Amino acid sequence: MNQNRQTQSLLPKFRFSSLVTWLLCLLAAFCLWLYVMAVESPEYKQTFHVTVELTGREELQQKRLAVYSGGGSVVDVTVMGRRSVVSRLKDEDIVATADLSGITEAGRQPCSIVVDALENCKISSVSPDYLSVYVDESVTVYMDLTEQRENTSLPEGCFVGPLLMSADKIAVTGPRSYVNSVKAVCVRLDMSGVQKTTVMTENVLLLNSRGDEIDKPYLECEPSYVSVTVPILKSVETEVPVNFRWGFLNGENASVSVEPATVTATGDPDVIDRGGLVEPIVIDERTEVIDLAVEKTAALKAPEGVTLSAAQASVSVALDPDLKTRRITVSGYNIQDTGGRDDVHYDWDKDPVSVIFLGPEDILSKLTPEDVSLVLDMSPYNSSNIGSTSQVRAEVRVDSPYRNDVLPLGYYDITVTFTEE
């Protein structure tokens, strides 16, 4: 009797425990179902906004056609698959293209949009599924490159010289209607802070008839950027100097006139400020005094990077009327040598030499042939000259108190024959 009572008291407890277990299992199954439906269900969908890429442009260009609409178009692409896969996708992961290669004529043309397949997903829909593009004839025109300067502020006396660009013509390619709207191509140069010659690399800009920049993705220019050398220059007026090689003529016994007397020197400001912009014209009194005057035209030379307004100058030198010339015959016995080597043997022409002197008339009259000698410097010659004949330039020497008051005109070469001992 007691045993039956114990069994009856345990039965409700057993039934309650089984019910709790059953409810927990049911709850777990429901959670598992929710997880599968929410995360692992292959029916999860998500819509992405994808920019359409236009392909087949090269094939279109081969037909002398170009597209100028449809670029940057966005379509809605719905992707279906597991949430864990689809939710990790981004707009950039999906590739949508519209192929232009099949277009054969100008006008508005429809192009189907194709979306590349995705791994573990499928494309549910694409909206819209086609793209309307407008196609026109492709043309190329060549235009002169111009420049525009902004914020120009240069040091005093400086200016911008002629620009040197890596290209002077630009090829503009694109649909005819767009190309026709391009009225100029230019580079804009920001001169802020430019104090010396500068090299800039700038993009080529396309301008319309109002001078506004044209920003159209269907126009191309070649080259698209250029290197521009902006020279900062300075100009000054400077005299054309004249020097006398031997210093015999000077401002006291000769008057010099130069045409042009001054020139404009242009170059880098640092070089200009250093001076010495024109190399002196040198007058060789010994060879260039003819009939007691000098008439000479000489090329003008400047330091590297400096240009002159004239390429040459004419020089006229008028000698003082007191200056005259006199011819003195030097005896062969007054032709001497110096510096000869012991192992070199030679002999020279001993014929008299007529030497012309320039100087004041009263001093020239006091010179005698015995005051004048010719000296041959033989130090440069050695045994390799044996058996040959050379013209050796002689130095004219004046052994007189008036040696510094006269100048021999011309140069005198003596024939020297080298012999064996």
C-alpha positions as CSV (number, residue, x, y, z in Angstrom):
1,M,0.0,0.0,0.0
2,N,2.8,2.4,0.8
3,Q,4.6,1.5,-2.4
4,N,1.7,2.5,-4.6
5,R,1.5,5.8,-2.8
6,Q,5.1,6.5,-3.5
7,T,4.7,5.7,-7.2
8,Q,1.7,8.0,-7.5
9,S,3.7,10.9,-5.9
10,L,6.6,10.5,-8.4
11,L,4.5,10.5,-11.6
12,P,3.7,14.3,-11.7
13,K,7.4,15.1,-11.2
14,F,8.4,12.9,-14.1
15,R,5.8,14.4,-16.4
16,F,6.8,18.0,-15.5
17,S,10.5,17.2,-16.1
18,S,9.7,15.7,-19.5
19,L,7.7,18.7,-20.5
20,V,10.5,21.1,-19.7
21,T,12.9,19.0,-21.7
22,W,10.5,18.9,-24.6
23,L,10.0,22.7,-24.5
24,L,13.7,23.3,-24.4
25,C,14.2,21.1,-27.4
26,L,11.4,22.9,-29.2
27,L,13.0,26.3,-28.4
28,A,16.4,25.1,-29.6
29,A,14.9,23.8,-32.8
30,F,13.1,27.1,-33.3
31,C,16.3,29.1,-32.8
32,L,18.1,26.8,-35.2
33,W,15.4,27.4,-37.7
34,L,15.6,31.1,-37.2
35,Y,19.4,31.0,-37.7
36,V,19.2,28.9,-40.9
37,M,16.4,31.1,-42.3
38,A,18.2,34.4,-41.3
39,V,21.8,33.5,-41.9
40,E,22.3,30.4,-44.1
41,S,19.2,30.6,-46.2
42,P,20.1,30.7,-49.9
43,E,17.1,33.0,-50.5
44,Y,18.7,36.1,-48.9
45,K,18.6,39.1,-51.3
46,Q,20.4,42.5,-51.2
47,T,20.4,45.3,-53.8
48,F,23.6,47.1,-54.8
49,H,24.1,50.3,-56.7
50,V,26.7,49.5,-59.4
51,T,28.4,51.9,-61.9
52,V,28.3,50.5,-65.4
53,E,31.6,50.3,-67.2
54,L,31.6,50.9,-71.0
55,T,33.7,48.4,-72.9
56,G,34.5,48.1,-76.6
57,R,35.7,51.7,-77.0
58,E,38.7,50.6,-79.1
59,E,36.5,48.7,-81.6
60,L,34.2,51.7,-81.8
61,Q,37.2,54.0,-82.5
62,Q,38.3,51.7,-85.3
63,K,34.9,52.6,-87.0
64,R,35.7,56.3,-86.4
65,L,32.9,56.5,-83.9
66,A,32.9,57.7,-80.3
67,V,30.4,57.5,-77.4
68,Y,29.5,60.6,-75.4
69,S,26.7,59.5,-73.1
70,G,26.2,56.7,-70.6
71,G,29.5,57.0,-68.8
72,G,29.0,56.8,-65.0
73,S,25.5,55.4,-65.3
74,V,24.4,53.4,-62.2
75,V,22.1,50.4,-62.1
76,D,20.5,48.4,-59.3
77,V,21.8,44.8,-59.1
78,T,20.0,42.4,-56.8
79,V,22.1,39.5,-55.6
80,M,20.7,36.4,-54.0
81,G,22.5,33.9,-51.8
82,R,23.5,33.1,-48.2
83,R,23.3,36.1,-45.9
84,S,26.8,35.4,-44.6
85,V,28.1,35.7,-48.2
86,V,25.9,38.4,-49.6
87,S,26.2,40.8,-46.6
88,R,30.0,40.9,-47.1
89,L,29.7,42.2,-50.7
90,K,30.2,45.9,-51.6
91,D,29.1,47.9,-54.6
92,E,32.7,47.8,-55.9
93,D,32.7,43.9,-55.9
94,I,30.1,43.7,-58.6
95,V,31.1,44.4,-62.2
96,A,28.5,45.6,-64.7
97,T,29.5,46.3,-68.3
98,A,27.8,47.6,-71.5
99,D,29.6,46.4,-74.6
100,L,29.8,49.1,-77.4
101,S,31.7,47.0,-79.9
102,G,28.6,45.9,-81.8
103,I,27.5,49.5,-82.6
104,T,28.1,50.3,-86.3
105,E,26.5,53.7,-86.9
106,A,26.0,57.1,-85.2
107,G,22.9,58.0,-83.2
108,R,21.2,56.7,-80.0
109,Q,21.9,53.0,-79.5
110,P,20.7,50.5,-76.8
111,C,23.3,48.3,-75.1
112,S,22.6,45.4,-72.9
113,I,24.0,45.5,-69.4
114,V,25.9,42.3,-68.3
115,V,26.8,41.6,-64.7
116,D,29.7,39.2,-64.1
117,A,28.8,36.1,-62.1
118,L,29.6,36.0,-58.4
119,E,31.0,33.0,-56.5
120,N,28.3,31.3,-54.2
121,C,25.8,33.9,-55.3
122,K,23.5,34.5,-58.3
123,I,22.2,37.7,-59.9
124,S,18.5,38.0,-59.2
125,S,17.8,41.1,-61.3
126,V,19.4,44.1,-63.0
127,S,17.4,47.3,-63.2
128,P,17.5,48.8,-65.8
129,D,18.9,45.9,-67.9
130,Y,20.0,48.1,-70.8
131,L,21.8,51.4,-71.3
132,S,21.0,54.0,-74.0
133,V,24.1,55.7,-75.4
134,Y,24.6,58.3,-78.0
135,V,27.3,57.7,-80.6
136,D,28.9,60.3,-82.9
137,E,31.7,60.4,-85.5
138,S,35.2,60.5,-83.9
139,V,37.5,63.2,-85.1
140,T,40.9,64.6,-84.2
141,V,42.0,68.2,-84.6
142,Y,45.4,69.8,-83.9
143,M,45.3,73.1,-82.0
144,D,48.0,75.6,-81.1
145,L,48.9,75.5,-77.4
146,T,48.5,78.9,-75.6
147,E,49.3,80.0,-72.1
148,Q,47.6,82.1,-69.4
149,R,49.5,83.6,-66.5
150,E,48.2,84.3,-63.0
151,N,49.6,86.1,-60.0
152,T,52.6,87.6,-61.8
153,S,54.8,89.7,-59.5
154,L,58.5,89.9,-60.4
155,P,61.5,91.6,-59.0
156,E,62.1,95.2,-60.2
157,G,63.5,95.3,-63.7
158,C,62.7,91.6,-64.5
159,F,60.3,90.2,-67.0
160,V,59.1,86.9,-68.4
161,G,61.0,85.8,-71.5
162,P,59.6,83.6,-74.3
163,L,58.3,80.4,-72.8
164,L,59.7,77.0,-73.9
165,M,57.0,74.3,-74.0
166,S,57.6,70.6,-74.5
167,A,54.8,70.7,-77.1
168,D,53.3,73.5,-79.2
169,K,50.4,71.6,-80.7
170,I,47.8,69.5,-79.0
171,A,45.7,66.7,-80.6
172,V,42.1,66.9,-79.4
173,T,40.1,63.7,-80.1
174,G,36.4,62.9,-79.5
175,P,32.9,63.1,-80.9
176,R,32.7,65.8,-83.6
177,S,30.1,67.9,-81.8
178,Y,32.2,68.0,-78.6
179,V,35.5,68.6,-80.5
180,N,33.8,71.5,-82.3
181,S,33.0,73.1,-79.0
182,V,36.7,73.4,-78.2
183,K,38.0,76.8,-79.2
184,A,41.4,76.8,-77.5
185,V,43.8,74.7,-75.6
186,C,46.0,76.3,-73.0
187,V,48.0,75.9,-69.8
188,R,47.5,78.1,-66.8
189,L,50.7,79.2,-65.1
190,D,50.5,80.3,-61.4
191,M,53.5,82.7,-61.1
192,S,53.1,83.2,-57.3
193,G,56.6,83.3,-55.7
194,V,58.4,82.9,-59.0
195,Q,61.6,84.9,-58.8
196,K,63.9,83.1,-61.2
197,T,63.7,80.8,-64.2
198,T,61.4,77.9,-63.3
199,V,60.2,74.7,-64.9
200,M,56.5,73.9,-64.4
201,T,54.5,70.8,-65.4
202,E,50.9,71.7,-66.1
203,N,47.8,70.0,-67.4
204,V,46.4,71.0,-70.8
205,L,43.0,72.7,-70.5
206,L,40.3,72.7,-73.1
207,L,38.4,76.0,-73.4
208,N,35.1,77.0,-75.1
209,S,34.3,80.2,-76.9
210,R,33.7,82.0,-73.6
211,G,37.1,80.9,-72.3
212,D,35.5,78.5,-69.7
213,E,37.1,75.1,-69.1
214,I,35.4,72.2,-70.8
215,D,35.3,69.1,-68.5
216,K,33.9,66.3,-70.6
217,P,35.1,62.7,-70.1
218,Y,34.7,61.9,-73.8
219,L,37.3,64.3,-75.0
220,E,41.0,63.4,-75.0
221,C,44.1,65.5,-75.7
222,E,47.6,64.3,-76.5
223,P,49.8,65.2,-74.8
224,S,47.5,65.8,-71.7
225,Y,50.2,67.8,-69.9
226,V,53.3,69.7,-70.9
227,S,56.6,70.9,-69.3
228,V,56.9,74.7,-69.5
229,T,60.2,76.5,-68.9
230,V,59.4,80.1,-67.6
231,P,62.5,82.2,-68.1
232,I,62.8,85.2,-65.8
233,L,65.1,87.8,-67.5
234,K,66.5,91.2,-66.9
235,S,67.8,93.7,-69.5
236,V,70.3,96.5,-69.2
237,E,72.0,98.9,-71.6
238,T,75.8,98.4,-71.6
239,E,78.7,100.0,-73.5
240,V,80.7,98.0,-76.1
241,P,84.2,98.2,-74.7
242,V,87.4,98.4,-76.9
243,N,90.9,97.4,-75.8
244,F,94.2,97.7,-77.5
245,R,96.3,94.5,-77.4
246,W,99.7,96.2,-77.1
247,G,98.5,99.3,-75.1
248,F,100.4,101.6,-77.5
249,L,97.2,103.3,-78.6
250,N,95.1,104.9,-75.9
251,G,92.7,107.8,-75.3
252,E,95.5,110.3,-75.5
253,N,96.8,109.4,-79.0
254,A,93.7,107.9,-80.6
255,S,90.0,108.5,-80.7
256,V,87.7,105.4,-80.8
257,S,84.1,105.3,-82.1
258,V,81.9,102.2,-82.0
259,E,78.6,101.5,-83.8
260,P,76.5,100.7,-82.0
261,A,78.1,102.3,-79.0
262,T,75.8,100.5,-76.6
263,V,73.8,97.3,-76.7
264,T,71.0,95.8,-74.6
265,A,72.1,92.7,-72.7
266,T,69.4,90.3,-71.6
267,G,69.7,87.2,-69.4
268,D,69.4,85.7,-65.9
269,P,69.1,88.5,-63.3
270,D,72.1,87.1,-61.3
271,V,74.3,87.1,-64.4
272,I,73.2,90.6,-65.5
273,D,73.9,92.0,-62.0
274,R,77.5,90.7,-62.1
275,G,78.3,93.0,-65.0
276,G,81.0,92.3,-67.7
277,L,78.2,91.6,-70.2
278,V,80.1,92.3,-73.4
279,E,83.6,90.9,-74.1
280,P,85.9,93.8,-75.2
281,I,86.7,94.1,-78.9
282,V,90.5,93.8,-79.1
283,I,92.4,95.9,-81.6
284,D,95.8,94.5,-82.5
285,E,97.7,97.7,-83.4
286,R,100.5,95.8,-85.1
287,T,98.3,94.3,-87.8
288,E,95.2,96.4,-87.9
289,V,96.6,99.9,-88.2
290,I,96.4,100.7,-91.9
291,D,97.1,104.2,-93.2
292,L,97.2,105.5,-89.7
293,A,93.6,104.4,-89.0
294,V,91.7,101.3,-87.9
295,E,88.5,100.1,-89.4
296,K,87.2,96.8,-88.0
297,T,83.9,94.9,-87.7
298,A,83.9,92.3,-84.9
299,A,81.4,89.8,-83.5
300,L,80.1,90.7,-80.0
301,K,80.4,88.0,-77.4
302,A,78.6,87.7,-74.0
303,P,78.7,85.3,-71.1
304,E,76.7,82.1,-71.5
305,G,73.0,82.6,-71.2
306,V,73.2,86.3,-72.1
307,T,71.9,87.6,-75.4
308,L,72.8,91.0,-77.0
309,S,70.6,93.2,-79.1
310,A,73.4,93.3,-81.8
311,A,75.5,90.5,-83.1
312,Q,78.4,92.7,-84.2
313,A,79.9,96.2,-83.9
314,S,82.0,98.4,-86.2
315,V,85.0,100.1,-84.7
316,S,86.8,103.1,-86.1
317,V,90.0,104.4,-84.7
318,A,91.5,107.7,-85.7
319,L,95.2,108.2,-84.7
320,D,96.6,111.5,-83.5
321,P,98.0,113.5,-86.4
322,D,101.4,113.5,-84.7
323,L,101.7,109.7,-85.1
324,K,103.5,108.6,-88.3
325,T,105.2,105.5,-89.7
326,R,108.8,104.9,-90.7
327,R,110.4,102.0,-92.4
328,I,113.9,100.9,-91.1
329,T,116.0,98.2,-92.8
330,V,117.5,95.8,-90.4
331,S,120.8,94.3,-91.5
332,G,121.1,90.5,-91.6
333,Y,123.9,90.9,-89.0
334,N,121.3,92.2,-86.6
335,I,119.2,89.0,-86.8
336,Q,120.2,87.0,-83.7
337,D,119.0,83.8,-82.0
338,T,118.5,82.8,-78.4
339,G,117.5,79.6,-76.5
340,G,119.0,77.2,-79.0
341,R,119.9,73.6,-77.9
342,D,123.5,72.4,-78.1
343,D,122.5,69.3,-80.1
344,V,120.4,71.3,-82.6
345,H,122.2,72.9,-85.5
346,Y,120.6,75.5,-87.8
347,D,121.1,78.5,-89.9
348,W,118.8,81.3,-91.0
349,D,118.2,83.7,-93.8
350,K,120.5,86.7,-93.4
351,D,118.8,89.0,-95.9
352,P,118.0,92.5,-94.7
353,V,114.5,92.9,-93.2
354,S,112.4,96.1,-93.6
355,V,110.6,96.9,-90.3
356,I,107.8,99.5,-90.1
357,F,107.5,101.5,-86.9
358,L,104.6,103.6,-85.6
359,G,105.3,106.6,-83.3
360,P,105.6,110.3,-82.9
361,E,107.3,111.8,-85.9
362,D,110.1,113.5,-83.9
363,I,111.0,110.2,-82.1
364,L,110.9,108.1,-85.2
365,S,113.4,110.5,-86.8
366,K,115.9,109.7,-84.1
367,L,115.9,105.9,-84.6
368,T,118.8,104.3,-86.5
369,P,119.1,100.9,-88.1
370,E,121.7,100.0,-85.4
371,D,119.0,100.5,-82.7
372,V,116.9,97.7,-84.2
373,S,117.5,93.9,-84.0
374,L,115.4,90.8,-84.7
375,V,115.7,87.9,-82.2
376,L,114.7,84.3,-82.9
377,D,113.6,82.2,-80.0
378,M,114.9,78.7,-80.8
379,S,114.0,77.0,-77.5
380,P,110.9,75.1,-78.9
381,Y,113.0,73.2,-81.5
382,N,114.9,69.9,-81.0
383,S,116.6,67.1,-82.9
384,S,113.3,66.1,-84.5
385,N,113.5,69.2,-86.6
386,I,116.8,68.2,-88.2
387,G,116.5,68.2,-92.0
388,S,113.5,70.5,-92.1
389,T,112.9,74.2,-92.7
390,S,110.7,76.4,-90.5
391,Q,109.4,79.9,-90.4
392,V,110.4,81.3,-87.0
393,R,108.7,84.5,-85.8
394,A,111.2,87.1,-84.8
395,E,110.9,89.5,-81.9
396,V,111.6,93.1,-82.8
397,R,113.8,94.8,-80.2
398,V,114.7,98.5,-80.0
399,D,117.9,99.3,-78.1
400,S,117.2,103.0,-77.6
401,P,115.8,105.3,-74.9
402,Y,112.7,105.7,-77.2
403,R,111.9,101.9,-77.2
404,N,108.6,102.5,-75.4
405,D,107.5,105.4,-77.7
406,V,107.4,103.4,-80.9
407,L,105.6,100.2,-82.0
408,P,106.7,97.8,-84.8
409,L,103.9,97.2,-87.2
410,G,103.3,93.7,-88.5
411,Y,105.1,90.4,-87.7
412,Y,108.3,89.1,-89.2
413,D,109.1,85.5,-89.9
414,I,112.6,84.3,-90.7
415,T,113.4,81.1,-92.6
416,V,115.5,78.7,-90.5
417,T,117.0,75.5,-91.9
418,F,117.9,72.7,-89.5
419,T,121.0,70.6,-90.3
420,E,123.1,67.8,-88.9
421,E,126.4,68.6,-87.3
